[in-house]
């Protein structure tokens, strides 16, 4: 390889990413390898091969959460989202108040035009 090869031309760039990958290569279970797709412990960052479900990490022994799985560069959370009604109720209450106000205004305008008791 000459000095103009891409690997030498880019030397010194992406140091944070390279440091992260070097640190990840020291995690428990990396030396043993794994499958094409692995899961990682949320506590010790050890490699857990996908396949048969397990209850605890083989490296640190801590219990694995069944609905949270950490993969190489993302975390999947299989929790059912809480209701959006808690967030939307102020908007719905405001819209209902505006609707009641408009109806009250229309009704009062209509009775003023027709006159009371007519």
C-alpha positions as CSV (number, residue, x, y, z in Angstrom):
1,X,0.0,0.0,0.0
2,X,1.2,3.4,-0.9
3,X,0.9,6.6,1.1
4,X,-2.1,7.6,-1.0
5,X,-4.1,4.5,0.0
6,X,-7.5,5.5,1.6
7,X,-6.6,3.9,4.9
8,X,-3.5,6.1,5.3
9,X,-5.0,9.2,3.8
10,X,-7.8,9.1,6.4
11,X,-5.5,8.3,9.3
12,X,-6.5,10.3,12.4
13,X,-10.1,10.8,11.4
14,X,-13.1,9.1,13.2
15,X,-11.0,8.6,16.3
16,X,-14.0,8.6,18.6
17,X,-15.7,5.8,16.6
18,X,-12.5,3.8,16.5
19,X,-12.0,4.1,20.2
20,X,-15.5,3.0,20.8
21,X,-15.0,-0.1,18.6
22,X,-11.8,-0.9,20.3
23,X,-13.5,-0.7,23.7
24,X,-16.4,-2.9,22.4
25,X,-13.9,-5.6,21.3
26,X,-13.0,-6.1,24.9
27,X,-16.6,-6.8,26.1
28,X,-17.3,-10.2,27.5
29,X,-18.2,-12.8,24.9
30,X,-16.6,-11.0,22.0
31,X,-13.6,-13.4,21.9
32,X,-16.0,-16.4,21.7
33,X,-17.7,-14.8,18.6
34,X,-21.3,-15.0,17.9
35,X,-23.8,-15.2,15.2
36,X,-24.7,-12.9,12.4
37,X,-26.9,-11.0,14.8
38,X,-26.1,-10.7,18.5
39,X,-27.8,-9.1,21.4
40,X,-25.8,-7.3,24.2
41,X,-26.4,-7.2,27.9
42,X,-27.6,-3.8,29.1
43,X,-25.4,-4.0,32.2
44,X,-22.0,-5.4,31.2
45,X,-22.3,-5.0,27.4
46,X,-21.4,-8.7,26.9
47,X,-22.3,-10.5,23.7
48,X,-25.4,-12.7,23.9
49,X,-26.1,-14.8,20.8
50,X,-29.6,-14.6,19.6
51,X,-31.6,-17.8,19.4
52,X,-32.7,-19.6,22.5
53,X,-34.2,-17.1,25.0
54,X,-32.3,-16.8,28.3
55,X,-33.4,-15.2,31.5
56,X,-30.0,-13.9,32.7
57,X,-26.7,-12.7,31.2
58,X,-24.1,-15.5,30.9
59,X,-21.3,-13.0,31.8
60,X,-22.6,-10.9,34.7
61,X,-25.6,-13.0,35.8
62,X,-28.0,-10.1,35.9
63,X,-31.5,-10.6,34.8
64,X,-32.3,-9.6,31.3
65,X,-35.4,-7.5,30.6
66,X,-37.6,-9.4,28.3
67,X,-39.0,-6.4,26.5
68,X,-35.8,-4.4,26.0
69,X,-33.0,-5.7,23.7
70,X,-29.8,-4.0,22.9
71,X,-28.2,-4.7,19.6
72,X,-25.0,-3.3,18.0
73,X,-26.1,0.3,17.4
74,X,-29.8,0.4,18.6
75,X,-32.1,-0.6,21.4
76,X,-35.5,-2.2,20.8
77,X,-38.2,-1.6,23.3
78,X,-41.2,-3.9,22.9
79,X,-43.3,-2.1,25.5
80,X,-46.9,-1.2,24.6
81,X,-47.0,2.6,24.5
82,X,-49.0,4.3,27.2
83,X,-52.2,6.0,26.2
84,X,-51.9,9.2,24.2
85,X,-55.1,10.5,25.9
86,X,-53.0,11.8,28.9
87,X,-51.1,14.1,26.5
88,X,-54.1,15.0,24.4
89,X,-56.6,15.8,27.1
90,X,-55.7,19.5,27.5
91,X,-56.1,19.9,23.7
92,X,-59.4,18.1,23.8
93,X,-60.6,20.1,26.8
94,X,-59.7,23.3,25.0
95,X,-61.4,22.3,21.8
96,X,-64.5,21.3,23.8
97,X,-64.5,24.7,25.7
98,X,-64.2,26.6,22.3
99,X,-67.1,24.5,20.9
100,X,-69.3,25.2,24.0
101,X,-68.4,28.9,23.7
102,X,-69.3,29.1,20.0
103,X,-72.6,27.2,20.6
104,X,-73.4,29.5,23.5
105,X,-72.6,32.6,21.4
106,X,-74.7,31.3,18.5
107,X,-77.6,30.5,20.8
108,X,-77.5,33.9,22.5
109,X,-77.2,35.7,19.2
110,X,-80.2,33.7,17.9
111,X,-82.4,34.5,20.9
112,X,-81.4,38.2,20.6
113,X,-82.6,38.3,16.9
114,X,-85.8,36.5,17.6
115,X,-86.4,38.2,20.9
116,X,-87.0,36.7,24.3
117,X,-90.0,34.4,24.6
118,X,-90.6,34.3,20.8
